[in-house]
Every structure is written in C-alpha cells, then in structure tokens.
C-alpha cells in the first residue's frame, strides 16, 4: 500500500496558477516493485516551502496510519464510556475542553484536506482492472473529529437508559444514527470512496448506493472552469435507462481534481478504443497525459 500513498502524494505536490493541483509524475502505479518508495515521497515533501510542507507531511502520515488511527481510538472510546457512566458524567465534564479541541482541530484538517488536496491523478487497481481516485485523508480525519461527540452521546444514552429517564428511546435513536455515521466513515477508510473507471463504465462509490454509468450512456462532459473549487463533476446522459444506482448527474471529486477527472471521463467517452486497456500501466500513463493536456473545445466539454 505504500506505493498508493506515494501515488497520492505525487498528485498534490504542486499547485497550478488556476488553483488546481497538478501531477508532476505522469505515471502513477501502486504495485509492489513499481519503484516508488515512501522515503522518496518524504524527500519530495521537503522541497515544498512553508506551511504547505507541514500539511503535506501531516496528510501523508495520516494516509500511512489511517487504519491504525481508527483502530487505536475505539478502545479509548470504550474506556471513556466504561469510566464515565458509573461516575455520572464527571469524566466527560473534566475532559470536555480536550474533546472540543480534538473535534475542532480534526474537523479543520478534514476541511482543508477536502478543499485543497485533490490530486490531478488516478491510481491503478488490478482486481478488477480499473483506475480510481486516490486514497484521501478526509474520512479518518472526519472520524476523529466526530468520535468525541459520539462517545459522549453514547455514554449519556447508556446512563439515561439505565436510569429510565425519558425520552430514553430518543437517546437510543440519536446514538444509533451517530454510530452509523461513524461506521460509514470507517468503511470509507478501509475501502476508499469516489470515482472508479472500469472498461465497462464509471462507478461512483458512495456510502449508501453506488452509481454505475456505462460508457455508452454518456453525453458531453462539462469541464469545470479553472477557478472552480467544487468537488463534483456534472454528467449528461444519452440513455439514462442504462444507468444503475441512484441516477445522479453529479459525481464525487473530493479526492481528485475535478477538471482532471472530467477530462479523464471525456477521454473515454470520445475514444472508446482505449476502454479495454483500462487497468494497465501503459494506459494510465497515456490517460494522465491526455487528461492533463487536452483542450476543452466543441464536443469536448465546456
């Protein structure tokens, strides 16, 4: 997995004048033996000046340890509940400033990651053959931001249910919804989220219901303007009946540059002869070059 983190970092190493992040390394491949090492990525980060270098190293560390970060917090939350409930919430009152601080810091970092760190790159997956948006630090940071609040909520619910304080059923409902939100974030940490390009079409992986669009269904793709920071790409369909899933016309671009993603989709809409090669290293290199350089002209988006 180290190579996939290296691939992600290559995407957000440099920022262009239009505000989007460009890919200095054209070929992003996360296979073992691909030649990209984590130490090389750290060396590259050291060349980025100022606060951006600090954020780059921080986000890379979060990506490296994202699963460990989630796992480490769960027993801490369980211990908090086990100690706080018998003491009538006194532990929660004492730790309240720390909980607020963790929530604010992690929430701010998650917001920054979602806003600024969207690489103009896709990574290759071998099974099934596909190109997909890189791993993002947003889910693990959002999980860290929400966990103190949810832990306190569950602790209060256990106490109110044990004492039969009405409306205890409402406490159970709200706690269950909060835990469900955390579960969604944990799933995103483990499996990833966002767009995946396959030989047969596009998949937008979402928490509830993923969207699948066959290449034959696509009409023209709208290329976001250079100044756009929106984390979405708008789609248009020739044949909506072939679309499976929620039927949305907007797909996620929180973990990839929206202009780059729109051009990548447009490339396969306009050139069906390249679809069968999706998932191969040579095709990824060709796609990165084409998606980064192609102009938006008539019939090629706006």
Secondary structure, 3 states (H helix, E strand, C coil): CHHHHHHHHHHCCEECCCCCEECCCCCCCCCCCCCCCHHHHHHHHHCCCHHHHHHHHHHHHHHHCHHHHHHHHHHHHHHHHHHHHHCCCHHHHHCHHHHHHHHHHHHHHHHHHHHHCCCCCCEEEECCEEEECCCCCHHHHHHHHHHHHHHHHHHHHHHHHHCCCCCHHHHHHHHHHHHHHHHHHHHHHHHCCEEEEECCEEEEECCCCCEEEEHHHECCCCCCCCCCCCCEEECCECCHHHCECCCCCEEECCCCCHHHHHHHHHHHHHCHHHHHHCCCHHHHHHHHHHHHHCCCCCCCCC
